[in-house]
Structure formats: structure tokens, C-alpha cells
Amino acid sequence: MGKLLLFFAFAAVLSQALSEYYISTEALSFMQAYATCKRNKYTLARERSLEDSDALNSAIKKAKATTHDFFIGGMYDFTGIFTPVWLWVEDGEEITYDHWASGASQTSECLVRSSLTTGDGYWLSSSCTESRYFICEY
């Protein structure tokens, strides 16, 4: 049993390390970005750990896109009975990793990763209808 759990833990770390990203070169609304990712067998990126943050930073730098803000795959769920929550749209999982910019409003509908040059990649919330660059992962 212990070896099986160790294998699954290793497989989870390995799959995390092999995540690849597509950094968009055009700005779209959140739903257009989501559809574009899905049409190409990707999903909007999820940033669930410090390791994910580092990997996203590396991908953005490699794409020379450090001046852009990006939609990633988080959405604000206003329907929470007592407290609205942020969810990953791909799987409905509640967002538990915290990478919010200091003092950032968290009440708009969609999750945005700020530019590396002005916001150090911290999260902001934004209207889903705004056009922004986006990051897909697979």
C-alpha cells in the first residue's frame, strides 16, 4: 500500500513538472480564451502552488511576454450559499493557493495574473468581458 501511495505521489509531481504552457499572442475575453484553449486540447492555466508560479514565470519570460496581464483559469462563484468562492473552471475545484496582489479586489468575475514587469505575477480580479492575453496549459 505504501509503495502504491508513493507511486501516485511521484506521478503527481512528475505530471506537474511536465506541464507545458501556451502564452497567447492575442487578447480575448475570458470565455473566448477558455474556448480557444479547449479547442486546442488545453485548458486555461491553473496556478496551485509556488512551483506552478515559478513555472508560469519561466514560461512568460521565455515567451518574452513580461509586460502583459493574463487570464488564467479561475472564476468567482457568486452562488456560494454563505460565502462566494474562487474556483478553477476546468474541474470546479476551490482555489486554495493564495497569490493575490496586496490590497487587490477579489470581487470581479475572472482571475488575472498581473504582468511580471508591473505586478510581479500576482493575481487580480477582472471583468470576464475585458480582452486580455491568456495562458493555456496541458
N, C-alpha and C positions, 0 to 999 in steps of 0.2 A: 504494500500500500504506500509506504514512504517513497519508494522509487518511482511509483506512478505519479505521485504528487510533485516530486522533484522534476520529472519529465515535463509535466504540464507547466510548471513554473518556468523552466528553461525555454519551452516552446513559446510561452507568452513574451518572455524577454526577447527572444530571437525575432518573433514577428514584429515587435515594437521596433527593434533595431533595423529591420528591413523595410520599414515604411518609406515610401517614396512620395514625393510631393510634386504637384504641378502648380507653378506660380503663374497666374493668369497675366496676360498682356492687354486685356481689355476690361473695362469696368461694366458690371451688370448689376441688376437688382439681386437681392438675396435669392429669390425663387428662380430667377434665370441662372444664377451661379450654381444653385443646387441642381437644377435640371441639366446644366452643361456637364457638371461632374458625373452625374448618374448616367448620362448618355454615353460617356466615355469610360464606363465601368469604374469610376472613382466615387468618392463621397467628399463632402466638404470636410476639411481637416478638423480633427479633434485634438485639443491640447490638454492632456490629462495629467501631466507630470512635468517636473523640471527637465527631465530627459526629452520630452516632447518639445518643450520650449526651446531647448538648445538645438534640437534637430530642425525645427522651423526656422530659427535664426540662421542656421547654416545654409538651409535651402534658399532663404530670401537673399542672403549675401551672395551666394553662388549665382543667383539669377540677376544680381545687380539691381534689385528692386527695393532697396532700403528706404526709399522716400515715400512708398505707398502704404496706406492703410488697407487692410484686407478683411473681407468677410471670412469667418471660419464657421464651423457647423453648430453653433449654439443659438438657441432661441428661447425667449422668455415665455413661460407658460402662465398666462394670467388666470387660468381656470382653477388654480390650486384652491382648495376649499378654505384653508386658513391662511396660507402664505404662498404667494406665487413663487415659482422656482425656475431656474435656468436648466434647460435640458439639451442634450445632444440630439439633433434631429434624426440622425441615422438610426439610433436604437432606442430613443426615449429615455436614456439613462440620465439621471440627475447629475449635473455638473458639481463635482465636489472639490476639484482643484481650484485654487484661488490665484488668479493672475491679474486682478483688477488694478487699473491705474489708481493711485491715491486720489480720493475725492470724486472719482468718476460716477456719474449717474448710472444706475443699473436698471432703469425702468423703461427704456426703449425696447423694441421687439427683438433685435438681432445682435449677435456678438461680433465685434470688430476687433481685430488685432492691430494696434497702432503701429505706425511706421517705426523702424529702428532708429531713424535719424532724429525724430522729434519726440517719440513716446516710448522708446526702448522696448517695443513689442508688447507692452501691457494692454489689457483689454479695456474696451469702451463699449457702450451700447449705442445702437443706431437704429434709425428707421429702416425697415426692410426694403422700402421702395427707393431709397437712395442708390445711386450707381457707385459701386466700389470694385476694386480688384478683389480677387478671391484666391483661396488656396484649396486645392483638392489633394486628397491622399488615397493611396491604395496599398 
